Amino acid sequence: MKKINDLLIALGILSLLLLLVAGPLYRFEVLELGTAFLLLRWAAYIGIGAGVLLIVWLVWQRPKGTRATLSIIALITAAVAVWMPYSQLQKARSVPPIHDITTDTENPPEFVAIASLRADAPNPVEYAGPETAEQQLKAYPDLETYRSNLTTEELYDKALVAVKDMGWELVAGDRDEGRIEATDTTTWFGFKDDVVIRIRAQADETQLDIRSKSRVGRSDVGKNADRIREFLAYLEN
């Protein structure tokens, strides 16, 4: 019986380890994206199996001491291995399968300096088009052009500070043109999402539009919209 318990403990811990290494293995080009996602799926499968059996074991055998502690730890790790992919799946289902988000869907800011960096990216640099715009407007109606009483130069400087404080990699900046381009790299998988900011004077105000686009993946699981919201909130401070 102890060997069975040891196996269940090992599987519970293994499920979390598979979850944790999937991102870094893709980020450092050890695995392809599809294989890394498959690893996440297997982490969840193993976590479900180990978790259920560990619960049965704990109720049936009522272990004590170190063995009970290890079994509970393994149960917790299995639960985490299941919950994280599940929560991401639920998030993906709650947002449209798009990866190009902008505050101006009619005339989105264009990537200039970043265009060459995306030459080999699965998602092309061009705006995704009217279908994506329609889905965005339904899912993220709060994302609109930022309007300010600051001059274009003042708003540019403020936006540049925001880019740096948010940890994005500055690729290019042109104060005269009112354009900033940067790349944000996600922590776990190392996905690179590119951002372009356009600042221009319009009548008696200064307008800022921002666009955030993923290099890979059909759906961004809402990441680009969240990034834009965070940036705009920073400008309000």
C-alpha positions, 0 to 999 in steps of 0.5 A: 500500500505504501508503494501505491501511496508513493506513486500517487504522491510522485504523480501529484508532484509530477503534474505540477512540474510538467506545468511549470517547465512547459513555458520555459522549455518553449521559451528557450526553444527546447519544445515547439509551441504545440508540444508545450501546450500538449505538456500542459494538457498532460499535466492537467490529466495527470493532476486530475487522476492523481488528485482523485486517487489521493482523495480516495487514499486519504479517506480510505487509509487515513494516513498520519504523520509524514505520509499524510503531509506528503499526500496533502502536498501532492494533492495541492500540487495536483490541484494547481496543475489542473486549475491553472490550465482550466482557468486559462481555458475558461478565460480563452472561451470568454474572449474572442479568438483575436490577437490584434487590439487597438483603440482605433479600429478604423485607422489603427496605428501602424508598426514601422520599426517593429515590422522587420522584427515580425518578418518571420512571425506567424501573425503578420504585421498588417492589421487583422481587418474588419472582422477582428475590429467587429469582435473587438468592439463587442468584447472590449467596448471600453478601449477608446482613443485617449484624449488629453489637454497636454501638448503632443510633446508632453503626452509623448514624454508621459507615454514613454515613461509609462512604457519604461515603467511597465517593463516593455522593451523600447524598440523605437521612439520618434518625438516629432512623429509622436510614435513609440514602438515597444515589445512586451515579453510575457514571463512564463512562455516568453511570448512577444507582443508588440505595441505601437503608440501614436500621438497627434494633435486634433483640434483643441486636444491631443489624442493617443492611440495604442495597438498591441498585437501578438506575434504567435497564436490565434487567441491572446486570451485577452492579454493585449486588451489587458495590456492596453487597459493597464497602459491607459490607466497609467496615463491617468495617474 
